[in-house]
Amino acid sequence: MSLADFKEDEALPKADRKPYRPWSYDLAATDLYIPRLQHGQQRWFAAVTRAGSKKQHARVLVLAENAKSKRWEMVATVDLDNLSQLPKIMLDKDDYATAVDPASTSLAAPVDLLRSAVIDNFATGGDLTGRKVLAPTKAAKRQVKAHHDTIHKFGTRGTAQFVSADTKFPDSYALKTSTGALVVFSHNHTQHDAVAAPGLEIVPEKQDRAWLGTTPRPAFTYTFTCSDVAAVPTAPQPSSLLGYGCRRTDAAAAGPSTSV
């Protein structure tokens, strides 16, 4: 359970709360990828863990050492839509992985371009950069569907739009693969909902009440923090978004205008 999930859950009536179940990872079904790092570089490693009766559900984890506390922290977890899409991560003769600079222009899509593409999937349905940078994988299609479903949810009574937001967690991580790099990164976007006419109001949904309470307003802005994982080639061709996950991490009443 994330901090956002915990906050939302605490704001729900007890009857609506789902029982919390402690989680754990099966080390026997986990592959570790430890990169060789130069002195002074942040220490981190990645893992791919599998769950389910046939170990068919896969998740990419990134753990990094906090430079101040010197404690290891899990800084990213992203579920893969299909384990078979995971590219082969290259290992050297000592079974170490190779860290790649996610911002390197040797990659077809440096991390800032990847981030812009996934945000564009939400904001425009991929019309500007999303479909140019990203192949039509299941994950990319889900982002485009989120755009289409959300902007039409009020019909003629209101509007909804997604907009890019400052990235709260700009660190990104990449490992060398047989075709390029596996890149794990984060992005933020906002969703602005507004009524289309005076006198109308939006009632906060249950999941929003941790931030908004229960008072209806003419407009709300929600902030989402997301983790993404992509297979990025070195060849000039589209990258593959392999999975992503988003959590609402803030919400506030906004002005009645549909502009953000």
C-alpha positions as CSV (number, residue, x, y, z in Angstrom):
1,M,0.0,0.0,0.0
2,S,1.4,3.4,-1.0
3,L,1.2,6.5,1.1
4,A,-1.5,7.8,-1.3
5,D,-3.5,4.6,-0.9
6,F,-3.2,4.8,2.9
7,K,-4.4,8.4,2.9
8,E,-7.4,7.6,0.7
9,D,-8.2,4.5,2.8
10,E,-8.1,6.4,6.1
11,A,-10.7,8.9,4.7
12,L,-13.2,6.2,3.8
13,P,-15.9,4.9,6.1
14,K,-14.7,1.7,7.8
15,A,-17.2,-0.4,5.9
16,D,-15.6,0.7,2.6
17,R,-12.0,0.0,3.6
18,K,-10.4,-3.0,2.1
19,P,-8.5,-5.2,4.7
20,Y,-4.8,-4.6,4.5
21,R,-2.7,-7.7,3.7
22,P,1.0,-7.6,4.3
23,W,3.0,-8.2,1.1
24,S,6.3,-10.0,0.5
25,Y,8.3,-11.1,-2.5
26,D,9.4,-14.6,-3.4
27,L,13.2,-14.5,-3.6
28,A,13.2,-17.8,-5.5
29,A,11.1,-16.2,-8.2
30,T,13.2,-13.0,-8.3
31,D,16.1,-12.0,-10.6
32,L,18.5,-9.4,-9.4
33,Y,20.4,-7.0,-11.7
34,I,23.2,-5.3,-10.0
35,P,25.1,-2.8,-12.1
36,R,28.8,-2.0,-11.9
37,L,29.0,1.6,-10.7
38,Q,31.8,4.1,-10.6
39,H,33.1,5.6,-7.3
40,G,30.8,8.4,-6.2
41,Q,27.8,7.2,-8.2
42,Q,24.5,6.5,-6.4
43,R,24.3,2.9,-5.5
44,W,21.2,1.1,-6.8
45,F,20.1,-2.2,-8.3
46,A,17.0,-3.6,-10.0
47,A,15.0,-6.8,-9.6
48,V,12.3,-8.5,-11.6
49,T,10.0,-10.5,-9.4
50,R,7.2,-12.9,-10.3
51,A,4.0,-13.8,-8.5
52,G,0.8,-15.9,-9.1
53,S,0.2,-19.6,-9.4
54,K,2.3,-19.8,-12.6
55,K,4.6,-16.9,-11.7
56,Q,3.1,-15.1,-14.7
57,H,2.7,-11.7,-13.0
58,A,6.0,-9.7,-13.1
59,R,7.0,-6.5,-11.4
60,V,10.2,-4.4,-11.9
61,L,11.6,-3.0,-8.6
62,V,14.4,-0.5,-8.2
63,L,16.2,-0.1,-4.9
64,A,18.6,2.8,-4.2
65,E,20.8,3.9,-1.3
66,N,19.8,7.2,0.2
67,A,22.8,9.4,0.1
68,K,22.1,11.0,3.4
69,S,20.8,8.2,5.6
70,K,22.8,5.5,3.9
71,R,19.7,3.3,4.0
72,W,18.3,1.3,1.1
73,E,14.9,2.4,-0.2
74,M,12.6,1.0,-2.7
75,V,12.3,3.9,-5.1
76,A,10.2,2.4,-7.9
77,T,7.8,-0.5,-8.4
78,V,6.1,-1.1,-11.8
79,D,4.0,-4.0,-12.9
80,L,4.7,-5.4,-16.4
81,D,1.7,-6.1,-18.6
82,N,3.5,-9.0,-20.2
83,L,6.6,-10.7,-19.0
84,S,7.5,-11.9,-22.5
85,Q,7.9,-8.3,-23.6
86,L,10.8,-7.8,-21.1
87,P,14.0,-7.4,-23.2
88,K,17.1,-9.4,-22.3
89,I,19.2,-7.6,-19.8
90,M,22.9,-8.0,-20.6
91,L,25.3,-9.4,-18.0
92,D,29.1,-9.4,-18.1
93,K,31.3,-12.4,-17.3
94,D,30.9,-11.8,-13.6
95,D,27.1,-11.5,-13.9
96,Y,26.9,-7.8,-13.3
97,A,24.5,-5.7,-15.3
98,T,25.5,-2.4,-17.0
99,A,24.0,0.9,-16.0
100,V,23.1,3.2,-18.9
101,D,22.5,6.9,-18.7
102,P,18.8,7.3,-19.3
103,A,19.3,10.7,-20.8
104,S,21.9,9.5,-23.3
105,T,21.2,10.5,-26.9
106,S,22.5,7.1,-28.0
107,L,19.0,5.8,-27.1
108,A,16.2,6.3,-29.5
109,A,14.2,8.1,-26.8
110,P,16.1,9.7,-23.9
111,V,14.2,9.8,-20.7
112,D,12.8,13.3,-21.0
113,L,11.3,12.4,-24.4
114,L,9.8,9.2,-22.9
115,R,8.3,11.3,-20.1
116,S,6.8,13.8,-22.6
117,A,5.4,10.9,-24.6
118,V,3.6,9.2,-21.8
119,I,2.2,12.5,-20.6
120,D,1.0,13.3,-24.1
121,N,-0.9,10.0,-24.1
122,F,-2.9,11.3,-21.2
123,A,-3.1,14.9,-22.4
124,T,-4.0,14.4,-26.1
125,G,-4.4,10.7,-26.6
126,G,-0.9,10.5,-28.1
127,D,-1.6,13.0,-31.0
128,L,1.6,15.1,-30.5
129,T,4.5,12.8,-29.4
130,G,2.9,9.8,-27.8
131,R,2.3,7.7,-30.9
132,K,5.5,8.9,-32.5
133,V,7.8,7.9,-29.6
134,L,5.9,4.9,-28.3
135,A,4.8,1.7,-30.0
136,P,1.1,0.7,-29.5
137,T,1.7,-1.7,-26.5
138,K,-1.0,-2.6,-24.1
139,A,0.3,-0.1,-21.5
140,A,0.4,2.8,-24.1
141,K,-3.2,1.9,-25.2
142,R,-4.4,2.0,-21.6
143,Q,-3.0,5.5,-21.2
144,V,-4.8,6.7,-24.4
145,K,-8.0,5.0,-23.2
146,A,-7.7,6.9,-19.9
147,H,-7.6,10.1,-21.9
148,H,-10.6,9.2,-24.1
149,D,-12.7,8.0,-21.1
150,T,-11.9,10.9,-18.9
151,I,-12.4,13.8,-21.3
152,H,-15.9,12.6,-22.1
153,K,-17.0,11.6,-18.6
154,F,-19.2,14.6,-18.0
155,G,-20.8,14.7,-21.4
156,T,-22.1,18.3,-22.0
157,R,-22.2,19.2,-18.3
158,G,-18.5,19.6,-17.8
159,T,-15.0,19.3,-19.1
160,A,-11.9,17.2,-18.0
161,Q,-8.4,17.6,-19.2
162,F,-4.9,16.3,-18.4
163,V,-1.9,18.6,-18.3
164,S,1.8,18.0,-17.6
165,A,3.1,18.7,-14.1
166,D,6.5,19.1,-12.6
167,T,8.2,15.8,-12.0
168,K,8.3,15.2,-8.3
169,F,10.8,12.3,-8.6
170,P,13.1,13.1,-11.5
171,D,15.6,10.3,-10.9
172,S,15.5,7.6,-13.5
173,Y,17.3,4.3,-13.9
174,A,18.4,2.2,-16.9
175,L,20.1,-1.1,-17.6
176,K,21.7,-2.2,-20.9
177,T,19.7,-4.7,-22.9
178,S,20.3,-6.7,-26.0
179,T,18.6,-4.0,-28.1
180,G,19.1,-0.8,-26.0
181,A,18.1,-0.2,-22.4
182,L,15.3,-0.9,-19.9
183,V,14.4,2.5,-18.4
184,V,12.4,3.0,-15.2
185,F,11.2,6.6,-14.6
186,S,8.5,8.7,-13.0
187,H,6.2,11.4,-14.2
188,N,3.5,13.7,-12.9
189,H,0.4,15.0,-14.5
190,T,-2.7,16.8,-13.4
191,Q,-6.4,16.4,-14.2
192,H,-8.6,19.4,-14.2
193,D,-12.4,18.9,-13.9
194,A,-14.8,21.8,-14.3
195,V,-18.5,22.3,-14.8
196,A,-19.7,23.8,-18.1
197,A,-22.3,26.2,-16.7
198,P,-23.0,28.3,-13.7
199,G,-25.0,26.5,-11.0
200,L,-23.5,23.1,-11.6
201,E,-21.1,21.5,-9.1
202,I,-19.0,18.4,-8.9
203,V,-19.4,16.1,-5.9
204,P,-16.0,14.6,-4.7
205,E,-15.8,10.9,-5.2
206,K,-14.9,8.6,-2.3
207,Q,-11.3,8.3,-3.3
208,D,-11.0,12.1,-3.4
209,R,-12.3,12.8,0.0
210,A,-9.0,12.5,1.8
211,W,-8.0,15.8,0.0
212,L,-11.3,17.4,-0.8
213,G,-13.8,16.4,1.9
214,T,-17.4,16.2,0.8
215,T,-18.2,19.7,-0.3
216,P,-19.2,20.1,-4.0
217,R,-17.3,22.7,-6.0
218,P,-17.4,23.9,-9.6
219,A,-13.9,22.7,-10.4
220,F,-11.2,20.4,-9.0
221,T,-7.6,19.8,-9.9
222,Y,-6.0,16.4,-9.1
223,T,-2.3,15.5,-9.2
224,F,-1.1,12.1,-10.1
225,T,2.3,10.5,-9.5
226,C,3.2,7.7,-11.9
227,S,5.9,5.1,-12.4
228,D,6.7,3.9,-15.9
229,V,9.0,1.2,-17.4
230,A,10.0,1.1,-21.1
231,A,12.2,-0.8,-23.4
232,V,14.1,1.7,-25.4
233,P,16.1,0.7,-28.5
234,T,19.3,2.3,-29.8
235,A,18.0,2.0,-33.3
236,P,15.7,4.8,-34.5
237,Q,12.4,3.1,-33.9
238,P,9.6,3.4,-31.4
239,S,10.1,2.5,-27.7
240,S,7.9,0.0,-25.9
241,L,6.1,1.1,-22.8
242,L,5.9,-2.2,-20.8
243,G,3.9,-1.0,-17.8
244,Y,2.9,1.9,-15.7
245,G,1.1,2.7,-12.5
246,C,-0.4,6.0,-11.2
247,R,-1.7,7.1,-7.8
248,R,-3.6,10.3,-7.0
249,T,-1.3,12.2,-4.7
250,D,-3.1,15.5,-4.3
251,A,-6.3,17.3,-5.1
252,A,-7.7,20.7,-4.5
253,A,-10.7,22.9,-5.4
254,A,-9.9,25.1,-8.4
255,G,-11.5,28.1,-10.1
256,P,-14.6,27.6,-12.3
257,S,-12.6,28.1,-15.5
258,T,-11.8,25.0,-17.6
259,S,-8.3,26.3,-18.1
260,V,-5.5,25.1,-15.8
